Amino acid sequence: MNLTRWYAKAMLTNGSLWFWAVAFMAMWLGIGAFLESQGVGTTRSAIVAYTTSWYAVIVLIALSLLAAVISGSYAYGSSALAYAFRYSRLTPAGYLASLVGGSALVGLVLNVVLLGATAGMFGLRFSTTLLPADPIALVGVSLLGGVFFMALSSTLALLAINHLGLRSGDFVGYVPLVLAFVLGNGQVYVAFPRWFVYGSPFNDLTSLLYQGFSGNSATVELGTAAVSLGWVPLLLGMLVWTAALVGCTLVLLRRIRSRNLEERRQI
Amino acid sequence: MLDVRGLKVTFAGATTPALRGIDLRLDQAKMVVVGANGSGKTTLIRAVLGLVPPTAGSIAVDGKDVRTIRGAAGLSTNLAEIYRLMSLPVRDLVRLFALLKGGEPAEMEGHLRAFELDPVLGKRLYELSTGQQKLVGDLFAVCFGPRLVLLDEPFDNVDFARRRRLVGLLRALPADILLNTHELELLGSFADWQLGLMFEGQLLGPFSVAELDRLYLTRGDVPEALAVLRTSVGPFSVTRDAGDRPVKSATSLTALVESLA
């Protein structure tokens, strides 16, 4: 049973997602394009590198906001899921497949919108045309990114629901966002070792987005000798993490417990 | 078919159990369970739905343990939380649950029209009034060919005209029904149904709603008792045709017990 279109519709009509993952992120792109860009060189390569860095980190954070929305929806839907798996034709595997499809689609939509905002604002600022070098690769990375963040937020939310309670659910909803913010920005400003980037799905995703937009390999260990990152290990890293988290989500979904929303107490 | 045996539920951190050894069998039958707020009626339904884990005892639906049951689309309920699978307008939820239950959306849409609830189709559940939410849950519960329907206070916040229409719908529904209510004055509409009395987590019965006029509550554990209620202030016996107070004379079972204590 495929509920992908229902799930995609529910996510794409979520006002909170559009505000935080699109409008708020577009505002940051505007800051990057018009306020923070004073010291950027005038060469094409410098402009592309600067623009792409902003684009990659912003898309990473936008996808992590999608994760926060998905995480919150588990708190409201735990009883519905526990019931539906028993007393309807919905299975945990079918539901997860729908989540995979829906989140991949929403990941793509977020990326396309932010790609347009990046190209428009940075192109205007630098008076040049800035289009992605490999749009097909960006489509694939967007789809994968949506699924990765769905699986990460689902695993964390279901761990909280099944074992900790909804008060912890509030906290774990922010974990993907915090990690995306720290690791995404960290890759720009800190010389992460290559093994760390390959092993971190957040940095795999940022690096793949960078490569897809600029057409150049992302590099690490800035300040010493710049070393290019290969797209194959980056993609492999993403795939392994995503597959592992999807597997965890399925195991946890099969054991989902009903939680009373009132557990989410006010201060 | 619902078969509940020795069901006990104690919530984490609670000092007293919410359900104390419930035995209930519903097979080709409709039952009203009457009890005050907090007596355990909703917990019983939530346990059957698999939303509350039993501390002891067993619950089987069509012979299958609810802890492991899967794909049993014939059981439905009106609990609003069940329909929060996704944040969608009611129109989409109708289509979604028709798909999940193997029914036709037109059935639910027809009921919504009959109850003059068409305007809710474009709204999300949280945008509905309390009464509208309750009715939408009630109508979901009776749609898509259920064989066992669990209704928790289905008349709460529902206006008189729609209550009458809902009563007619429930009476005509070809399914087993377990209906919880704390409103004794509604029982006249269900004279041919079974009656259960819920008090402090104990379910007494089944009696017949038609014999409600003949049921009395008597302090103590009397020999001719149909059932005995064990309360924190001692035992009370349900007797037929004679006793301390007629059950029907009270607005609730709690009030009745308190008047005898």
Interface residues (C-beta under 8 A of the other chain):
Chain A: M1 L3 W6 Y7 K9 A10 T13 N14 S73 Y76 G77 S79 A80 L81 A82 Y83 A84 F85 R86 Y87 S88 R89 L90 T91 R257 S258 L261
Chain B: R46 L49 G50 L51 V52 P53 V66 I69 R70 G71 A72 A73 G74 L75 S76 T77 L79 E81 I82 Y83 R84 L85 M86 S87 L88 D92 L96 F97 L99 L100 K101 G102
